[in-house]
Amino acid sequence: MAAPRRPDRFGPEELAALSAALDKNRLWYWPEDQSVVASAMASYAKKLGAHRAVATSSGTASLHVAVAASQMPTGSEVITTPITDIGTINAILYQNLIPVFADVDPDTAMPRPEHIEAVLTERTKGVVAVHLAGRPTEIDAIASLCAKKGIVLIEDCAQALGAIYKGKSVGRFGRFGCFSLNDQKHITSGEGGLVLTGSDDDFYLCHNYADKYYDRHGRNVRLHALAPNYRMSELDGAMAAAQLPKLDGIVQKRRGLGDRLNEELAKIAGIIPQGKPAEGECSYFFFLLRIDPKIIKCTRDEFLGQLEDEGLTLSRAYVPRPIYRSPYFLNKSFFPGAWPAEVVSGRTYDYTKISLPGAEEAVATGISIPLNEGFEHSDIEAYIAAIKLIAERNR
C-alpha cells in the first residue's frame, strides 16, 4: 500500500497573508512600520509559552544561531546524538566546537541522561538534545544534569513542533529551543525556523547572530561578533503566521494515529515501537520502531522485503549509519587539511575509533513509518496488520 497523500495544506488564509505582505511593497523584515516577521514570532512565542522568539531562515540556521549565542570557547566539546540530521552537527562545527557523540537507547534512538553523563569531561561546555521524530526526549533530567554541571543546553526541536513534556512545549527546558519551518515539517513557511529564548539578553544575542550582528535594537554592539545572514523575509513570516493556527488540528490528528500505532505495535512480540514518555505527548513527525533480533529471526532488511511483498513499503532507520561512521567524520572532511578546533584545543579526535552499541543497534534494527495528518485510522490498522503478520512469520 502506498502512503496516503498529504492533504492540501495551503488555502485562502495563506493567500491573504501573502497578499497583505506584498501590499506593503517591501519584503525586508525590519521596516519602519509593523514587521510581519516580528508579529509572527510574537505569536509563536505566545503559542509555545516562551519569553520571546527569533526568526531564522531554517532549522539549521536556528541551531547555529543558538550555538553561536551560547558563546562557548573555541575548541570546547559539545555533546549530542549520532542519530540526527546533519544540521544538528553542522551548527556545532560552524563555531569551531567539537562534537562528542553520546550513545542512545536503541528503543528510542535518543540519548538518555546517563549516556550524556558518560561522555562528560572538563572540556564539555554544551549539550544539544534532539527530540527525534516528534517524541520528547528525557529533557527535564537532561536539563537538570546540564544545570548541575554548569553547561549550556540547546534543544533541537526541528521534528517536534507541538510536542509536550510535563505540560510544557519542548524547546522551553534549555537555554535555547530551536525549531524548523521547512516544507517537510508539521507547518511551514517554505523555509524558515525560529529560536525560543528565555530572556531579553538571549533574544538580542540570537537576533544579532541571525542578522550579521547589525544591532537592530540599538544596544551599541554593532558588528561586535562574526555572524551570518539568517534573516527571514516578510513572505516567509506571512506564511509562518498563517500556518500557526493550523498546528493544533494537525498535531491532534497525528497524535491520535501515532498513539494507536504505539499501543498496538507494543503488543506484537519482537516489535519495539519508539513509544512516548509517561509524562509527554508526541507530535509524530514520523514513526519509528525497531525489530528485536532476539525474537525476530530475520534481518531488518529481510523484514522490510517481506513487508513489501505484502504491499507495504517502509524505510530503514532515520539515518543509514550513525553520523560518526560517515565519511564526513571518518575523514574529518568538514575542515580538510586542518581542523581549527583541534589546533586551538591541542587535542586530536579520532572518530574512527568510536563505536556506540546502542546507536549501532538502533540503526541496524530500525524502521521508519511515514505519518501525517492525511492518514486515516484504516491506514494505521493496515500497517499494524502487516507488521504483525511478518513478525509472526519470523519468530
Disulfide bonds with the S-S distance in Angstrom:
none
